[in-house]
Structures are given as structure tokens and as C-alpha cells.
Amino acid sequence: MAQATFSVRMDETLKKQFDGLCQDFGMNASTAINVFARAVVRQRRIPFEISSPETDITREGAMQAFNTLRAQAKENGVSDMSLDDINKEIDRARAEV
């Protein structure tokens, strides 16, 4: 069977934890990812539930989040940024990923 390379970026601490746990299971990370991929293909679904802790987004919750972000921006001295400045920061952050 032909082999293909699959590259994944993840937090360094998470990788170390994952590698250690895989080693406890008697396998390496590559084998664990292959086990996961086979389970997904076989079951035709992610073999565990993926959910968000907050299911309902309310206007009140959104306003609370917005006000928290506004306060953080003021604390960090960036509350006077224009929309163009904000978009440039977003573009810069996307380029780093």
C-alpha cells in the first residue's frame, strides 16, 4: 500500500502530552492518528461527540463578551484602533499561522 505524509500543527505542550500518552499505550503518535483515521472511515463519523459548552448564544451573552473585549482593549491601549487597523492586525495574525 502506498504511503502518504500527513502533517499537523498543534501546541507543543499538547504534542508532548499526546506523545507520552501514546507511549503509555504502546504506540507512537503516527499509529494513534492512523487508528483514529481508520475508526472515522469505518464508522463514517467522528467516533466521539464534539460539542460546545455554550449551546445558546443570546444577545445578552454576546453583549457581555463584547464589553469584556472592549475593556481588555482599553487596558491594553488599543481601544482607539480604526477598522482598517483591526483588519490589518487580523491579516497579520492569519499570515503567522
Distance bins in CASP14 RR format, pairs under 12 A and 6 or more apart:
PFRMAT RR
TARGET T0000
AUTHOR 0000-0000-0000
RMODE 2
METHOD distances of the structure
MODEL  1
1 34 0 0 0 0 0 1 0 0 0 0 0
3 30 0 0 0 0 0 1 0 0 0 0 0
3 34 0 0 0 0 0 1 0 0 0 0 0
4 30 0 0 0 0 0 1 0 0 0 0 0
4 34 0 0 0 0 0 1 0 0 0 0 0
4 37 0 0 0 0 0 1 0 0 0 0 0
5 30 0 0 0 0 0 1 0 0 0 0 0
5 33 0 0 0 0 0 1 0 0 0 0 0
6 29 0 0 0 0 0 1 0 0 0 0 0
6 30 0 0 0 0 1 0 0 0 0 0 0
6 33 1 0 0 1 0 0 0 0 0 0 0
6 34 0 0 0 0 1 0 0 0 0 0 0
6 36 0 0 0 0 0 1 0 0 0 0 0
6 37 0 0 0 0 1 0 0 0 0 0 0
7 30 0 0 0 0 0 1 0 0 0 0 0
7 33 0 0 0 0 0 1 0 0 0 0 0
8 14 0 0 0 0 0 1 0 0 0 0 0
8 15 0 0 0 0 1 0 0 0 0 0 0
8 18 0 0 0 0 0 1 0 0 0 0 0
8 29 0 0 0 0 1 0 0 0 0 0 0
8 30 0 0 0 0 0 1 0 0 0 0 0
8 32 0 0 0 0 0 1 0 0 0 0 0
8 33 1 0 0 1 0 0 0 0 0 0 0
8 36 0 0 0 0 0 1 0 0 0 0 0
8 37 0 0 0 0 0 1 0 0 0 0 0
9 15 0 0 0 0 1 0 0 0 0 0 0
9 96 0 0 0 0 0 1 0 0 0 0 0
9 97 1 0 0 1 0 0 0 0 0 0 0
10 16 0 0 0 0 0 1 0 0 0 0 0
10 17 0 0 0 0 0 1 0 0 0 0 0
10 18 1 0 0 1 0 0 0 0 0 0 0
10 19 0 0 0 0 0 1 0 0 0 0 0
10 29 0 0 0 0 1 0 0 0 0 0 0
10 33 0 0 0 0 0 1 0 0 0 0 0
11 17 0 0 0 0 1 0 0 0 0 0 0
11 18 0 0 0 0 1 0 0 0 0 0 0
12 18 0 0 0 0 0 1 0 0 0 0 0
12 19 0 0 0 0 0 1 0 0 0 0 0
13 19 0 0 0 0 0 1 0 0 0 0 0
13 20 0 0 0 0 0 1 0 0 0 0 0
14 20 0 0 0 0 0 1 0 0 0 0 0
14 21 0 0 0 0 0 1 0 0 0 0 0
14 29 0 0 0 0 0 1 0 0 0 0 0
15 21 0 0 0 0 0 1 0 0 0 0 0
15 22 0 0 0 0 0 1 0 0 0 0 0
15 28 0 0 0 0 0 1 0 0 0 0 0
15 29 1 0 0 1 0 0 0 0 0 0 0
15 32 0 0 0 0 0 1 0 0 0 0 0
15 33 0 0 0 0 0 1 0 0 0 0 0
16 22 0 0 0 0 0 1 0 0 0 0 0
16 23 0 0 0 0 0 1 0 0 0 0 0
16 29 0 0 0 0 0 1 0 0 0 0 0
17 23 0 0 0 0 0 1 0 0 0 0 0
17 24 0 0 0 0 0 1 0 0 0 0 0
17 29 0 0 0 0 0 1 0 0 0 0 0
18 24 0 0 0 0 0 1 0 0 0 0 0
18 25 0 0 0 0 0 1 0 0 0 0 0
18 27 0 0 0 0 0 1 0 0 0 0 0
18 28 0 0 0 0 0 1 0 0 0 0 0
18 29 1 0 1 0 0 0 0 0 0 0 0
18 30 0 0 0 0 0 1 0 0 0 0 0
18 31 0 0 0 0 0 1 0 0 0 0 0
18 32 1 0 0 1 0 0 0 0 0 0 0
18 33 0 0 0 0 1 0 0 0 0 0 0
18 36 0 0 0 0 0 1 0 0 0 0 0
19 25 0 0 0 0 0 1 0 0 0 0 0
19 26 0 0 0 0 0 1 0 0 0 0 0
19 27 0 0 0 0 0 1 0 0 0 0 0
19 28 1 0 0 1 0 0 0 0 0 0 0
19 29 1 0 1 0 0 0 0 0 0 0 0
19 30 0 0 0 0 0 1 0 0 0 0 0
19 31 0 0 0 0 0 1 0 0 0 0 0
19 32 0 0 0 0 1 0 0 0 0 0 0
19 33 0 0 0 0 0 1 0 0 0 0 0
20 26 0 0 0 0 1 0 0 0 0 0 0
20 27 0 0 0 0 0 1 0 0 0 0 0
20 28 0 0 0 0 1 0 0 0 0 0 0
20 29 0 0 0 0 1 0 0 0 0 0 0
20 32 0 0 0 0 0 1 0 0 0 0 0
21 27 0 0 0 0 1 0 0 0 0 0 0
21 28 0 0 0 0 0 1 0 0 0 0 0
21 29 0 0 0 0 1 0 0 0 0 0 0
21 32 0 0 0 0 1 0 0 0 0 0 0
22 28 1 0 1 0 0 0 0 0 0 0 0
22 29 1 0 1 0 0 0 0 0 0 0 0
22 30 0 0 0 0 1 0 0 0 0 0 0
22 31 1 0 0 1 0 0 0 0 0 0 0
22 32 1 0 1 0 0 0 0 0 0 0 0
22 33 0 0 0 0 1 0 0 0 0 0 0
22 34 0 0 0 0 0 1 0 0 0 0 0
22 35 0 0 0 0 1 0 0 0 0 0 0
22 36 0 0 0 0 0 1 0 0 0 0 0
23 29 0 0 0 0 1 0 0 0 0 0 0
23 31 0 0 0 0 0 1 0 0 0 0 0
23 32 0 0 0 0 0 1 0 0 0 0 0
24 32 0 0 0 0 0 1 0 0 0 0 0
25 31 0 0 0 0 1 0 0 0 0 0 0
25 32 1 0 0 1 0 0 0 0 0 0 0
25 35 0 0 0 0 1 0 0 0 0 0 0
26 32 0 0 0 0 1 0 0 0 0 0 0
26 35 0 0 0 0 0 1 0 0 0 0 0
27 33 0 0 0 0 1 0 0 0 0 0 0
27 34 0 0 0 0 1 0 0 0 0 0 0
27 35 1 0 0 1 0 0 0 0 0 0 0
27 36 0 0 0 0 0 1 0 0 0 0 0
28 34 0 0 0 0 1 0 0 0 0 0 0
28 35 0 0 0 0 0 1 0 0 0 0 0
29 35 0 0 0 0 0 1 0 0 0 0 0
29 36 0 0 0 0 0 1 0 0 0 0 0
30 36 0 0 0 0 0 1 0 0 0 0 0
30 37 0 0 0 0 0 1 0 0 0 0 0
31 37 0 0 0 0 0 1 0 0 0 0 0
31 38 0 0 0 0 0 1 0 0 0 0 0
32 38 0 0 0 0 0 1 0 0 0 0 0
32 39 0 0 0 0 0 1 0 0 0 0 0
33 39 0 0 0 0 0 1 0 0 0 0 0
33 40 0 0 0 0 0 1 0 0 0 0 0
34 40 0 0 0 0 0 1 0 0 0 0 0
34 41 0 0 0 0 0 1 0 0 0 0 0
35 41 0 0 0 0 0 1 0 0 0 0 0
35 42 0 0 0 0 0 1 0 0 0 0 0
35 47 0 0 0 0 1 0 0 0 0 0 0
36 42 0 0 0 0 0 1 0 0 0 0 0
36 43 0 0 0 0 0 1 0 0 0 0 0
36 46 0 0 0 0 1 0 0 0 0 0 0
36 47 1 0 0 1 0 0 0 0 0 0 0
36 48 0 0 0 0 1 0 0 0 0 0 0
37 43 0 0 0 0 0 1 0 0 0 0 0
37 46 0 0 0 0 0 1 0 0 0 0 0
37 47 0 0 0 0 0 1 0 0 0 0 0
38 44 0 0 0 0 0 1 0 0 0 0 0
38 47 0 0 0 0 1 0 0 0 0 0 0
39 45 0 0 0 0 1 0 0 0 0 0 0
39 46 0 0 0 0 1 0 0 0 0 0 0
39 47 1 0 1 0 0 0 0 0 0 0 0
39 48 0 0 0 0 1 0 0 0 0 0 0
40 46 1 0 0 1 0 0 0 0 0 0 0
40 47 1 0 0 1 0 0 0 0 0 0 0
40 48 0 0 0 0 0 1 0 0 0 0 0
41 47 0 0 0 0 0 1 0 0 0 0 0
54 61 0 0 0 0 1 0 0 0 0 0 0
54 62 0 0 0 0 0 1 0 0 0 0 0
54 64 0 0 0 0 0 1 0 0 0 0 0
54 65 0 0 0 0 0 1 0 0 0 0 0
56 62 0 0 0 0 0 1 0 0 0 0 0
57 63 0 0 0 0 0 1 0 0 0 0 0
57 64 0 0 0 0 0 1 0 0 0 0 0
57 65 0 0 0 0 1 0 0 0 0 0 0
58 64 0 0 0 0 1 0 0 0 0 0 0
58 65 0 0 0 0 0 1 0 0 0 0 0
59 65 0 0 0 0 0 1 0 0 0 0 0
59 66 0 0 0 0 0 1 0 0 0 0 0
60 66 0 0 0 0 0 1 0 0 0 0 0
60 67 0 0 0 0 0 1 0 0 0 0 0
61 67 0 0 0 0 1 0 0 0 0 0 0
61 68 0 0 0 0 1 0 0 0 0 0 0
62 68 0 0 0 0 0 1 0 0 0 0 0
62 69 0 0 0 0 0 1 0 0 0 0 0
63 69 0 0 0 0 0 1 0 0 0 0 0
63 70 0 0 0 0 0 1 0 0 0 0 0
64 70 0 0 0 0 0 1 0 0 0 0 0
64 71 0 0 0 0 0 1 0 0 0 0 0
65 71 0 0 0 0 0 1 0 0 0 0 0
65 72 0 0 0 0 0 1 0 0 0 0 0
66 72 0 0 0 0 0 1 0 0 0 0 0
66 73 0 0 0 0 0 1 0 0 0 0 0
67 73 0 0 0 0 0 1 0 0 0 0 0
67 74 0 0 0 0 0 1 0 0 0 0 0
68 74 0 0 0 0 0 1 0 0 0 0 0
68 75 0 0 0 0 0 1 0 0 0 0 0
69 75 0 0 0 0 0 1 0 0 0 0 0
69 76 0 0 0 0 0 1 0 0 0 0 0
69 78 0 0 0 0 0 1 0 0 0 0 0
69 79 0 0 0 0 0 1 0 0 0 0 0
69 81 0 0 0 0 0 1 0 0 0 0 0
69 86 0 0 0 0 0 1 0 0 0 0 0
70 76 0 0 0 0 0 1 0 0 0 0 0
70 77 0 0 0 0 0 1 0 0 0 0 0
70 78 0 0 0 0 0 1 0 0 0 0 0
70 79 1 0 0 1 0 0 0 0 0 0 0
70 80 0 0 0 0 0 1 0 0 0 0 0
70 81 0 0 0 0 0 1 0 0 0 0 0
71 77 0 0 0 0 0 1 0 0 0 0 0
71 78 0 0 0 0 0 1 0 0 0 0 0
71 79 0 0 0 0 1 0 0 0 0 0 0
72 78 0 0 0 0 1 0 0 0 0 0 0
72 79 0 0 0 0 1 0 0 0 0 0 0
73 79 1 0 1 0 0 0 0 0 0 0 0
73 80 0 0 0 0 1 0 0 0 0 0 0
73 81 1 0 0 1 0 0 0 0 0 0 0
73 85 0 0 0 0 0 1 0 0 0 0 0
73 86 0 0 0 0 1 0 0 0 0 0 0
73 89 0 0 0 0 0 1 0 0 0 0 0
74 80 0 0 0 0 1 0 0 0 0 0 0
74 81 0 0 0 0 0 1 0 0 0 0 0
76 89 0 0 0 0 0 1 0 0 0 0 0
78 85 0 0 0 0 1 0 0 0 0 0 0
78 86 0 0 0 0 1 0 0 0 0 0 0
78 89 0 0 0 0 1 0 0 0 0 0 0
79 85 0 0 0 0 0 1 0 0 0 0 0
79 86 0 0 0 0 0 1 0 0 0 0 0
80 86 0 0 0 0 0 1 0 0 0 0 0
81 87 0 0 0 0 1 0 0 0 0 0 0
81 88 0 0 0 0 1 0 0 0 0 0 0
81 89 1 0 0 1 0 0 0 0 0 0 0
81 90 0 0 0 0 0 1 0 0 0 0 0
82 88 0 0 0 0 1 0 0 0 0 0 0
82 89 0 0 0 0 0 1 0 0 0 0 0
83 89 0 0 0 0 0 1 0 0 0 0 0
83 90 0 0 0 0 0 1 0 0 0 0 0
84 90 0 0 0 0 0 1 0 0 0 0 0
84 91 0 0 0 0 0 1 0 0 0 0 0
85 91 0 0 0 0 0 1 0 0 0 0 0
85 92 0 0 0 0 0 1 0 0 0 0 0
86 92 0 0 0 0 0 1 0 0 0 0 0
86 93 0 0 0 0 0 1 0 0 0 0 0
87 93 0 0 0 0 0 1 0 0 0 0 0
87 94 0 0 0 0 0 1 0 0 0 0 0
88 94 0 0 0 0 0 1 0 0 0 0 0
88 95 0 0 0 0 0 1 0 0 0 0 0
89 95 0 0 0 0 0 1 0 0 0 0 0
89 96 0 0 0 0 0 1 0 0 0 0 0
90 96 0 0 0 0 0 1 0 0 0 0 0
90 97 0 0 0 0 0 1 0 0 0 0 0
91 97 0 0 0 0 0 1 0 0 0 0 0
END
